[in-house]
C-alpha cells in the first residue's frame, strides 16, 4: 500500500471506526439520552466517600503524589448547585454547568477503561439535576453497562424520594447523607428506604465549631449507618476562604485537638471512620462538573484539562493525587453492597 492510501485510512477510516464503537456501546442506553439541556432546580453537601479500619484493604501500587497507576476510586462532583447554604462548604456554586448525560457517560467509560472500580457522585446536591433522574441514569449506567463494583452517592438527603429508590435503588451500593446535627425526620425516611431497597446507608459529618462539643453517639446508634464518616472542617482557598470565596469558613474551623476530642467522645461508635485535614486534602481523586481533576496541593483547587479533551492519564497526572495517603486512610474497603453482608 502506498503512502497516500495509508493516509486515507488514518484520516477517514480510523475516526469512522471509533465513532461506530461509541454508537454501539451506547445503543442499549438510548432510552437514557432523552435530554440534552439540564434544568437546575435550586441549590449543600460536602464531598467524597471512603474508609474504615476493619474492612480496609491495605495495599498500594505507588508512593508518590500525582503518580497513581489507575483512577481506582473517583469522586465526580456533577454539579456545584445546591439547595443548602452550609457555611463550611468547600465546593460552592461558582458555576451552574452540568454536562449533557451522554458526555458524562462517555467520561465515565474512559475512567472505567483506565481502571476505575468505584465512582461516587456528589455536588453541590446531585439530586437537584432533573429531580434526581440525571444522577439516577448515571448510577444505572455505571452498574449495568460499566459493571463497576461500587457506585455511591453523597447527598444532603432533602430531595431524595422513595420513587427514586424504586427506579434506581437496585443499581446503587451506598447512599451517604451529610448530617451535622438537627432534625432526623427526612434522614430516617432515607435510612428506611435504603433498607427496603437494599442500599447501604452511610452518614457523613463535618466537625465544626457549632457541633464540636456535641455527643451524637446515641443518635448515630439509632440511625444505624453501615459507616459514619467524620471529617474535620476543611478550608479551601477560593471556595470557603480567601477574597474570591463564596463562603467564610473561619468561624467554623476547629483545631486538631478539638477534632480529636470529638473522636474520643464517640469512641463507642464502631462504624466511625475519622478523617483529618491532613488525611483528606490530597487523597481523593476529584472531578469537577467539566470532568477536570482538581489539584488541592496548594490549598485551593487547580483544575487539569478535562478527561473528555485529553484523556484520563494526562489529566490525572495533574491531579496532585496522593495514592499512598489514599490507602493509608483506608480509601479501599469493602465498598460493594454484595460484599458487606448487611442485614436487610
Residue, then its C-alpha position, 0 to 999 in steps of 0.5 A: x500500500x502506498x503512502x497516500x492510501x495509508x493516509x486515507x485510512x488514518x484520516x477517514x477510516x480510523x475516526x469512522x471506526x471509533x465513532x461506530x464503537x461509541x454508537x454501539x456501546x451506547x445503543x442499549x442506553x438510548x432510552x437514557x439520552x432523552x435530554x440534552x439541556x439540564x434544568x437546575x432546580x435550586x441549590x449543600x453537601x460536602x464531598x467524597x466517600x471512603x474508609x474504615x479500619x476493619x474492612x480496609x484493604x491495605x495495599x498500594x501500587x505507588x508512593x508518590x503524589x500525582x503518580x497513581x497507576x489507575x483512577x481506582x476510586x473517583x469522586x465526580x462532583x456533577x454539579x456545584x448547585x445546591x439547595x443548602x447554604x452550609x457555611x463550611x462548604x468547600x465546593x460552592x456554586x461558582x458555576x451552574x454547568x452540568x454536562x449533557x448525560x451522554x458526555x458524562x457517560x462517555x467520561x465515565x467509560x474512559x475512567x472505567x477503561x483506565x481502571x476505575x472500580x468505584x465512582x461516587x457522585x456528589x455536588x453541590x446536591x446531585x439530586x437537584x439535576x432533573x429531580x434526581x433522574x440525571x444522577x439516577x441514569x448515571x448510577x444505572x449506567x455505571x452498574x449495568x453497562x460499566x459493571x463497576x463494583x461500587x457506585x455511591x452517592x453523597x447527598x444532603x438527603x432533602x430531595x431524595x424520594x422513595x420513587x427514586x429508590x424504586x427506579x434506581x435503588x437496585x443499581x446503587x451500593x451506598x447512599x451517604x447523607x451529610x448530617x451535622x446535627x438537627x432534625x432526623x425526620x427526612x434522614x430516617x425516611x432515607x435510612x428506611x428506604x435504603x433498607x427496603x431497597x437494599x442500599x447501604x446507608x452511610x452518614x457523613x459529618x463535618x466537625x465544626x465549631x457549632x457541633x464540636x462539643x456535641x455527643x451524637x453517639x446515641x443518635x448515630x446508634x439509632x440511625x444505624x449507618x453501615x459507616x459514619x464518616x467524620x471529617x474535620x472542617x476543611x478550608x479551601x482557598x477560593x471556595x470557603x476562604x480567601x477574597x474570591x470565596x463564596x463562603x467564610x469558613x473561619x468561624x467554623x474551623x476547629x483545631x486538631x485537638x478539638x477534632x480529636x476530642x470529638x473522636x474520643x467522645x464517640x469512641x463507642x461508635x464502631x462504624x466511625x471512620x475519622x478523617x483529618x485535614x491532613x488525611x483528606x486534602x490530597x487523597x481523593x481523586x476529584x472531578x469537577x462538573x467539566x470532568x477536570x481533576x482538581x489539584x488541592x496541593x496548594x490549598x485551593x483547587x487547580x483544575x487539569x484539562x478535562x478527561x473528555x479533551x485529553x484523556x484520563x492519564x494526562x489529566x490525572x497526572x495533574x491531579x496532585x493525587x496522593x495514592x499512598x495517603x489514599x490507602x493509608x486512610x483506608x480509601x479501599x474497603x469493602x465498598x460493594x453492597x454484595x460484599x458487606x453482608x448487611x442485614x436487610 
